[in-house]
């Protein structure tokens, strides 16, 4: 079966080269939920590469939940975006001009200067990708950072074992959807997902092979999870936090494991959010709870791609992409991501 995609997006070269570049800048730091007023769309000159650099015309850019944290002026594992300057994030593009041996116009590269149509990038900070092996967009999704996050978070951080019952929150997203499929392929006894709509629940079960799924908006998460996992759960992969984490702790079996990858339910909070009310169960159940960042697992990238790429090509692993067209619509794509408008990976097609 071919990969599940929300939109077709075959890449083709632009016949008439653009004469200007466009970039998205952080206009102001948000308080609570971001709005379009937090972004500026600015037309500027196409930059010129210096020695050791490439000029790249971006084809696809990624929007990710973690970008919300970088909009705040707070110390974290990644520096905050600067007000008045272009934002950044994963992108894949075509080399237009090269000053470096080993790269030529027409090559495709993965880098971290998205949120703009054209980027000047140090050659040491790009990775060549091959659009004939897999669609260029997949290097930002199922074969990119979200895919590696799912792979390492499940197999390394959560120490998944065959026979485990696995619960994934945010299961219809780019990370969660792969966590569930990998768990099934590697021998999970049961895989359960939560999502925010009836269509996403259907997608998890019918398209991705989850054993059960529920819409967290339909009632208390703890009750729905208990019904879906009457024998308890062994692994919880947390993308949401809040009520989901509390429900998972309640359903965890003894000596089991939780990977905390994200807490999207709290990203827009303007005040400190309360912890789960049942943390005392961590003691009685002797649970292991670990936070994870994909930055700690880049050494697994080659192993991950070599293992997962054939499964994607064969259709054993399916993926979805929600594609928004045009750099000027990138802020709307990001705001849509935060509100759950995507199924699978949210991307902006720039060309």
C-alpha positions as CSV (number, residue, x, y, z in Angstrom):
1,X,0.0,0.0,0.0
2,X,1.3,3.5,-0.8
3,X,1.9,6.0,2.0
4,X,-1.1,7.8,3.2
5,X,-0.8,11.4,2.2
6,X,-3.3,14.3,2.7
7,X,-2.0,16.1,-0.4
8,X,0.1,15.2,-3.5
9,X,3.3,17.2,-3.7
10,X,5.7,16.1,-6.4
11,X,8.5,18.6,-6.7
12,X,9.5,20.2,-10.0
13,X,12.0,23.0,-10.8
14,X,10.8,26.5,-11.1
15,X,11.2,27.7,-14.7
16,X,11.4,31.4,-14.0
17,X,13.8,32.0,-11.1
18,X,12.4,34.5,-8.5
19,X,14.0,37.9,-8.2
20,X,13.4,38.4,-4.5
21,X,13.4,36.3,-1.3
22,X,10.7,36.2,1.3
23,X,11.2,35.4,5.0
24,X,9.0,35.1,8.1
25,X,10.2,37.2,11.1
26,X,9.1,37.1,14.7
27,X,7.3,40.4,15.1
28,X,6.5,40.2,18.8
29,X,6.6,37.5,21.5
30,X,3.2,35.9,22.1
31,X,1.4,35.9,25.4
32,X,-0.6,32.7,25.5
33,X,-1.8,31.5,22.1
34,X,0.1,33.0,19.2
35,X,-1.7,35.0,16.5
36,X,-0.8,36.2,13.1
37,X,0.2,39.5,14.7
38,X,3.3,37.7,16.1
39,X,4.7,37.3,12.6
40,X,6.0,39.6,9.9
41,X,6.2,38.5,6.2
42,X,9.2,40.4,4.7
43,X,10.4,40.6,1.1
44,X,14.2,41.0,0.8
45,X,17.1,40.6,-1.6
46,X,18.2,37.1,-2.5
47,X,21.4,36.6,-0.4
48,X,24.8,35.8,-1.9
49,X,26.9,32.9,-0.5
50,X,30.5,33.5,0.8
51,X,33.3,31.0,0.6
52,X,32.3,27.7,2.2
53,X,28.6,28.5,1.8
54,X,25.7,27.4,-0.4
55,X,22.7,29.4,-1.6
56,X,19.7,27.1,-1.3
57,X,16.2,27.7,-2.6
58,X,13.9,26.0,-0.1
59,X,11.3,23.6,-1.4
60,X,9.7,22.4,1.8
61,X,9.9,23.7,5.3
62,X,8.8,22.2,8.6
63,X,6.7,23.6,11.4
64,X,7.0,21.9,14.7
65,X,5.4,22.2,18.2
66,X,8.8,22.9,19.8
67,X,9.0,26.2,17.8
68,X,6.4,27.6,20.2
69,X,8.8,27.5,23.1
70,X,11.4,29.3,21.0
71,X,9.0,32.2,20.6
72,X,9.4,32.9,24.3
73,X,12.4,34.7,25.8
74,X,13.3,31.8,28.0
75,X,16.5,29.8,28.4
76,X,16.1,26.3,27.1
77,X,17.9,23.6,25.1
78,X,17.5,25.8,22.0
79,X,18.0,29.6,21.8
80,X,14.9,31.7,21.5
81,X,14.0,33.4,18.2
82,X,15.0,37.0,18.1
83,X,12.3,39.6,17.7
84,X,12.7,41.3,14.3
85,X,14.8,38.5,12.8
86,X,13.9,35.5,10.6
87,X,12.7,32.4,12.4
88,X,14.4,29.1,11.7
89,X,13.6,25.4,11.5
90,X,14.0,22.3,9.3
91,X,13.9,22.8,5.5
92,X,14.9,20.9,2.4
93,X,15.9,22.7,-0.7
94,X,17.8,22.9,-4.0
95,X,21.3,24.3,-4.2
96,X,21.2,27.3,-6.5
97,X,24.8,28.4,-6.1
98,X,27.8,26.7,-4.5
99,X,31.3,27.8,-3.4
100,X,32.2,24.4,-2.1
101,X,33.6,21.3,-3.8
102,X,31.1,18.4,-3.4
103,X,28.0,20.5,-3.9
104,X,26.6,21.7,-7.2
105,X,23.5,23.5,-8.4
106,X,20.6,21.0,-8.5
107,X,21.7,19.0,-5.4
108,X,19.1,18.7,-2.7
109,X,20.1,19.4,0.9
110,X,18.5,19.3,4.4
111,X,19.3,22.1,6.8
112,X,17.9,24.3,9.6
113,X,17.2,27.6,7.9
114,X,13.6,27.3,7.0
115,X,11.0,30.1,7.4
116,X,12.5,31.7,4.2
117,X,12.4,31.0,0.5
118,X,16.2,31.3,0.1
119,X,18.9,30.5,2.6
120,X,22.7,30.9,2.7
121,X,23.9,27.9,4.7
122,X,27.4,26.8,5.7
123,X,28.2,23.6,3.8
124,X,29.2,21.9,7.0
125,X,25.6,22.3,8.3
126,X,23.7,20.6,5.5
127,X,23.1,17.0,4.6
128,X,22.6,15.8,1.1
129,X,19.3,14.1,0.4
130,X,18.1,12.1,-2.6
131,X,14.6,12.8,-3.9
132,X,14.8,9.7,-6.1
133,X,15.0,7.5,-3.0
134,X,12.1,9.1,-1.2
135,X,10.1,12.2,-1.7
136,X,11.9,15.3,-0.5
137,X,9.2,16.1,2.1
138,X,9.8,12.8,3.9
139,X,13.3,14.0,5.1
140,X,11.4,16.5,7.3
141,X,8.9,14.0,8.5
142,X,8.8,10.2,8.6
143,X,12.6,9.9,7.7
144,X,13.6,13.1,9.4
145,X,13.6,14.6,12.9
146,X,10.1,13.5,13.9
147,X,10.8,10.0,12.7
148,X,14.0,9.7,14.7
149,X,12.2,11.2,17.7
150,X,9.7,8.4,17.5
151,X,12.3,5.7,17.0
152,X,14.7,6.7,19.8
153,X,11.9,7.7,22.2
154,X,10.2,4.3,21.9
155,X,13.2,2.0,21.6
156,X,15.8,3.8,23.7
157,X,14.1,6.1,26.2
158,X,11.1,3.9,26.8
159,X,13.0,0.6,26.4
160,X,10.2,-1.0,24.5
161,X,9.9,-4.8,24.7
162,X,7.9,-7.2,22.6
163,X,4.6,-7.9,24.4
164,X,4.3,-4.4,25.8
165,X,1.0,-2.5,25.7
166,X,1.7,1.0,24.4
167,X,-0.3,4.2,24.8
168,X,0.6,7.2,22.6
169,X,-0.9,10.6,23.0
170,X,-1.1,13.0,20.1
171,X,-1.1,9.8,18.1
172,X,-2.1,11.2,14.7
173,X,0.8,13.6,14.6
174,X,4.1,13.1,12.9
175,X,5.8,11.6,15.9
176,X,2.9,9.7,17.5
177,X,1.8,8.0,14.3
178,X,5.2,6.4,13.8
179,X,5.6,5.4,17.5
180,X,2.4,3.4,17.2
181,X,3.4,1.7,14.0
182,X,6.9,0.9,15.1
183,X,5.5,-0.6,18.3
184,X,3.1,-2.9,16.3
185,X,5.9,-4.0,13.9
186,X,8.2,-4.8,16.8
187,X,5.7,-7.0,18.6
188,X,3.6,-4.9,20.9
189,X,0.7,-6.7,22.5
190,X,-1.6,-3.8,22.1
191,X,-1.2,-0.2,20.8
192,X,-3.6,2.6,21.9
193,X,-3.7,6.2,20.6
194,X,-5.5,9.4,21.5
195,X,-6.4,12.1,19.0
196,X,-8.7,15.1,18.8
197,X,-11.3,14.1,16.2
198,X,-13.4,11.2,15.1
199,X,-11.6,11.2,11.7
200,X,-8.2,11.0,13.3
201,X,-9.4,8.1,15.5
202,X,-10.6,6.3,12.4
203,X,-7.3,7.0,10.7
204,X,-5.3,5.5,13.6
205,X,-7.2,2.3,13.6
206,X,-8.1,1.7,10.0
207,X,-5.1,3.1,8.2
208,X,-2.2,2.8,10.7
209,X,-3.2,-0.4,12.5
210,X,-3.6,0.8,16.1
211,X,-5.6,-1.7,18.1
212,X,-7.7,1.0,19.7
213,X,-8.0,4.8,19.7
214,X,-10.2,7.4,21.3
215,X,-11.1,11.1,20.9
216,X,-9.9,12.8,24.1
217,X,-12.6,15.4,23.6
218,X,-15.3,12.8,24.1
219,X,-14.8,12.4,27.9
220,X,-12.3,12.0,30.7
221,X,-9.1,10.6,29.3
222,X,-8.6,8.3,32.3
223,X,-11.9,6.6,31.7
224,X,-11.4,6.2,28.0
225,X,-7.9,4.9,28.5
226,X,-8.9,2.4,31.1
227,X,-11.6,1.1,28.8
228,X,-9.2,0.7,25.9
229,X,-6.5,-0.9,28.1
230,X,-8.3,-3.1,30.7
231,X,-5.0,-4.9,31.5
232,X,-3.1,-1.6,32.0
233,X,-0.3,-0.2,29.9
234,X,3.5,-0.8,29.9
235,X,4.8,2.1,27.9
236,X,3.4,5.6,27.6
237,X,4.8,7.9,24.9
238,X,3.7,11.4,26.0
239,X,3.3,14.2,23.5
240,X,0.6,16.1,25.3
241,X,1.1,16.2,29.1
242,X,-1.6,17.4,31.5
243,X,-4.7,15.2,31.8
244,X,-3.1,12.6,29.5
245,X,-0.1,12.1,31.7
246,X,-2.3,11.8,34.8
247,X,-4.4,9.2,33.0
248,X,-1.4,7.2,31.9
249,X,0.1,7.1,35.4
250,X,-3.2,5.7,36.6
251,X,-3.2,2.9,34.0
252,X,0.5,2.0,34.3
253,X,1.5,-1.4,35.4
254,X,4.2,-2.1,37.9
255,X,7.8,-1.2,37.0
256,X,6.8,0.3,33.6
257,X,8.1,3.2,31.6
258,X,7.1,6.7,30.4
259,X,8.8,8.7,27.7
260,X,8.0,12.4,28.0
261,X,8.6,13.9,24.5
262,X,6.3,16.9,24.5
263,X,3.6,18.6,26.5
264,X,1.7,20.5,23.8
265,X,-1.3,21.0,26.1
266,X,0.8,23.4,28.2
267,X,2.8,25.3,25.5
268,X,0.4,28.3,25.4
269,X,-0.2,28.5,29.2
270,X,0.3,31.9,30.7
271,X,0.6,30.6,34.2
272,X,2.3,27.6,35.8
273,X,0.2,24.5,35.2
274,X,-0.5,22.0,38.0
275,X,1.2,18.6,38.0
276,X,-0.7,15.4,37.7
277,X,-2.6,14.8,40.9
278,X,-1.5,11.2,41.2
279,X,2.2,11.5,41.2
280,X,2.3,9.4,44.4
281,X,1.6,6.4,42.2
282,X,5.1,6.7,40.8
283,X,6.3,5.4,44.2
284,X,3.9,2.5,44.6
285,X,4.2,1.4,40.9
286,X,8.0,2.0,40.8
287,X,7.6,3.8,37.5
288,X,10.5,5.2,35.3
289,X,9.7,8.6,33.7
290,X,12.3,10.0,31.3
291,X,12.3,13.2,29.3
292,X,13.9,12.9,25.8
293,X,15.3,15.3,23.2
294,X,16.1,14.1,19.7
295,X,19.3,16.1,19.9
296,X,20.7,13.3,22.2
297,X,20.1,10.7,19.6
298,X,21.6,12.0,16.3
299,X,24.1,9.1,16.4
300,X,21.2,6.8,15.6
301,X,20.2,8.7,12.4
302,X,21.9,6.3,10.0
303,X,20.6,3.2,11.8
304,X,17.1,4.7,11.9
305,X,17.0,5.6,8.2
306,X,18.5,2.2,7.1
307,X,15.8,0.4,9.1
308,X,12.8,2.6,8.5
309,X,13.2,3.8,4.9
310,X,12.6,0.3,3.4
311,X,9.5,-0.1,5.6
312,X,8.2,3.3,4.2
313,X,9.0,2.2,0.7
314,X,7.2,-1.1,1.1
315,X,4.2,0.5,2.7
316,X,4.6,-1.4,6.0
317,X,4.9,2.1,7.6
318,X,2.5,4.6,6.4
319,X,2.7,8.4,6.8
320,X,0.5,11.4,6.4
321,X,1.4,15.0,5.4
322,X,-0.7,18.1,5.7
323,X,0.8,20.5,3.1
324,X,0.2,24.3,3.1
325,X,1.3,26.1,0.0
326,X,3.3,29.3,0.1
327,X,5.8,31.0,2.4
328,X,3.2,33.7,3.3
329,X,0.9,31.0,4.7
330,X,3.6,29.6,7.0
331,X,2.3,31.4,10.1
332,X,-1.2,30.0,9.4
333,X,0.3,26.5,9.1
334,X,2.1,26.9,12.4
335,X,-1.1,28.2,14.2
336,X,-3.0,25.3,12.7
337,X,-0.4,22.8,14.0
338,X,-0.9,24.2,17.5
339,X,-4.7,23.7,17.2
340,X,-4.5,20.2,15.8
341,X,-5.4,21.0,12.2
342,X,-2.9,18.6,10.8
343,X,-2.9,14.8,10.3
344,X,0.7,13.6,10.4
345,X,3.5,16.0,9.5
346,X,2.7,19.7,8.9
347,X,4.7,21.1,6.0
348,X,4.8,24.3,4.0
349,X,5.6,24.0,0.3
350,X,7.6,27.0,-0.8
351,X,8.2,26.4,-4.5
